[in-house]
Amino acid sequence: MKLEDSHRVNAEIVASIEKDLRYISGIIKQKGREMLSNYKITPPQFIALQWLFEDGDMTIGELSNKMFLACSTTTDLVDRMEKNLLVERVKDSNDRRVVRIHLLAEGERIIEEVINKRQLYLKEVLVNFSLEEIQLFQNNLMKLHQEMR
């Protein structure tokens, strides 16, 4: 059934899916915070490091847009991360007026460790799912993500 057939989509099912996604998101956020408690970073710093890890060097403005934060807030965030040797500011090689935020080895190490811990947690949660259920779940999540973009 496609969304064009929305009259056939039961409102209760949609409400239930939305609620489950909200609860899952909350659990993931809480587990993520618990995992971060062993590191010298805050949840917003983790999100910033994740963007740098996935997308590479970027300006404060670009990072601000990705995180939906004001540039001044992102600047403060980067200042603290720079002080903790997680990132560094680097002049752009093509335009010396542009300053990019570069992920340092310690920031990369933390991101990799936390992501590995998150994946281990998810693996534990999925232990009672069959391989077929996991593959179907993955396909449906990818499709939902694509539709949301």
Secondary structure, 3 states (H helix, E strand, C coil): CCHHHHHHCCHHHHHHHHHHHHHHHHHHHHHHHHHHCCCCCCHHHHHHHHHHHHHCCECHHHHHHHHCCCHHHHHHHHHHHHHCCCEEEEECCCCCCCEEEEECHHHHHHHHHHHHHHHHHHHHHHHHCCHHHHHHHHHHHHHHHHHHC
